[in-house]
Each structure stands twice: as C-alpha cells, then as structure tokens.
Amino acid sequence: MPKTVACPSCGKEVSRKAYDCPHCGHPLRKPRRGLFGTIFKGLLIVFNIVMLLWLIGYIGVLSDMNAGLTDEAERAGAFVGGTIGMGMLLALWAMGDVVLGLLVLLTRPSK
C-alpha cells in the first residue's frame, strides 16, 4: 500500500496520514473523535433524552395530582411544591448538560 496519495485539488503527492494538503490546504480527511469523546457524546445524548422523559412524566404526575384536589389551600400547596420540584429538575438538567457538554468539548477531535 502506498504511503502517499494524490491531492484531489492540486494533484501533488501527500502523506496518507495528512488531514489537509500542505500545498493547497484542501481537506483530505476528517479527524475522528476518540473513545472517551464518543462515550461522553453518547452520554450527553442519553442524559438529555432521560431528562426530557423525566420532565414529561413529572408534568403528568402533577396534573393527575391536581385533578384530585378540591380545597384551595391544597391546590396552592401543590402548585408551590410542583414549581419548586420543576425548578430543581431543570437546574439538575442544566448542571448535567454543562458538565457533559464541557467533557464533550474537551474530547473533540483534533488534527
């Protein structure tokens, strides 16, 4: 197997390992994400899906709970508690996204 290939843009010989042609700058291949980068990117996607499902389930539970309440004080308490719970869930989601997003950013492919 030859160690060089012809650049599709300028036609000059370039190493197979090169990402860009050193003569004209034409991109030859894309850098690939490493093992940890792939794992962190997958975790970020799964985390967001799980948090979205959790949020939808939480809203469903709150609406079912509020349907059975008759007293105004009970409804007010459920509203306050539901709002606090929703805020904590969204804060957890944001913190998890920041941490996993930084890990994905730090493990991005490089040349």
C-alpha positions as CSV (number, residue, x, y, z in Angstrom):
1,M,0.0,0.0,0.0
2,P,1.5,3.4,-1.0
3,K,2.3,5.8,1.8
4,T,1.2,8.8,-0.3
5,V,-1.9,9.8,-2.2
6,A,-2.6,12.4,-4.8
7,C,-4.4,15.5,-3.6
8,P,-7.8,15.8,-5.4
9,S,-7.4,19.6,-5.7
10,C,-3.8,20.2,-6.8
11,G,-2.7,16.6,-7.7
12,K,0.6,16.7,-5.7
13,E,1.6,13.7,-3.6
14,V,0.5,13.9,0.1
15,S,1.0,11.5,3.0
16,R,-1.9,9.2,3.8
17,K,-1.8,10.4,7.4
18,A,-2.3,14.1,6.5
19,Y,-5.6,15.8,7.2
20,D,-5.0,18.7,4.8
21,C,-2.9,19.1,1.8
22,P,0.2,21.0,2.8
23,H,0.4,22.6,-0.7
24,C,-3.1,23.9,-1.3
25,G,-4.9,23.3,2.1
26,H,-7.6,21.1,0.6
27,P,-9.1,18.8,3.4
28,L,-8.3,15.2,2.7
29,R,-10.0,13.5,5.7
30,K,-11.8,14.5,8.9
31,P,-10.3,13.8,12.3
32,R,-12.2,11.2,14.3
33,R,-13.4,11.5,17.9
34,G,-11.5,9.2,20.3
35,L,-13.0,6.6,22.6
36,F,-13.7,8.9,25.6
37,G,-15.1,11.6,23.2
38,T,-17.5,9.1,21.8
39,I,-18.5,7.9,25.2
40,F,-19.1,11.4,26.5
41,K,-21.1,12.4,23.4
42,G,-23.3,9.4,23.8
43,L,-23.8,10.1,27.5
44,L,-24.8,13.7,26.7
45,I,-27.5,12.5,24.2
46,V,-28.8,9.8,26.6
47,F,-28.8,12.2,29.5
48,N,-30.9,14.7,27.6
49,I,-33.4,12.1,26.5
50,V,-33.7,10.8,30.1
51,M,-34.2,14.3,31.5
52,L,-36.9,15.1,28.9
53,L,-38.8,11.9,29.7
54,W,-38.4,12.7,33.4
55,L,-39.8,16.2,32.9
56,I,-42.8,14.9,30.8
57,G,-43.5,12.3,33.5
58,Y,-43.3,14.8,36.3
59,I,-45.7,17.1,34.5
60,G,-48.1,14.2,34.1
61,V,-47.9,13.3,37.7
62,L,-48.5,16.9,38.7
63,S,-51.6,17.2,36.5
64,D,-53.0,13.9,37.9
65,M,-52.4,15.1,41.5
66,N,-54.0,18.5,40.9
67,A,-57.1,16.9,39.4
68,G,-58.0,15.2,42.7
69,L,-57.5,18.2,44.9
70,T,-60.7,20.1,46.0
71,D,-59.5,22.5,48.7
72,E,-57.9,25.8,47.6
73,A,-55.1,25.5,50.1
74,E,-54.2,22.0,48.8
75,R,-54.1,23.4,45.3
76,A,-51.9,26.3,46.4
77,G,-49.5,23.9,48.2
78,A,-49.4,21.5,45.2
79,F,-48.6,24.5,42.9
80,V,-45.8,25.7,45.1
81,G,-44.4,22.3,45.6
82,G,-44.7,21.5,41.9
83,T,-42.9,24.7,41.0
84,I,-40.1,24.0,43.4
85,G,-39.8,20.5,42.0
86,M,-39.8,21.7,38.4
87,G,-37.1,24.2,39.2
88,M,-34.9,21.6,40.8
89,L,-35.4,19.3,37.9
90,L,-34.5,22.0,35.4
91,A,-31.5,23.0,37.5
92,L,-30.2,19.4,37.6
93,W,-30.7,19.2,33.8
94,A,-28.7,22.4,33.2
95,M,-25.9,21.4,35.5
96,G,-25.6,17.9,33.9
97,D,-25.6,19.5,30.5
98,V,-22.9,21.9,31.4
99,V,-20.6,19.2,32.8
100,L,-21.2,16.7,30.0
101,G,-21.0,19.5,27.4
102,L,-17.6,20.6,28.7
103,L,-16.4,17.0,28.6
104,V,-17.6,16.6,25.0
105,L,-16.0,19.9,24.1
106,L,-12.7,18.9,25.7
107,T,-12.6,15.5,24.0
108,R,-13.5,16.8,20.5
109,P,-11.4,15.5,17.6
110,S,-8.3,17.4,16.7
111,K,-5.7,17.2,14.0
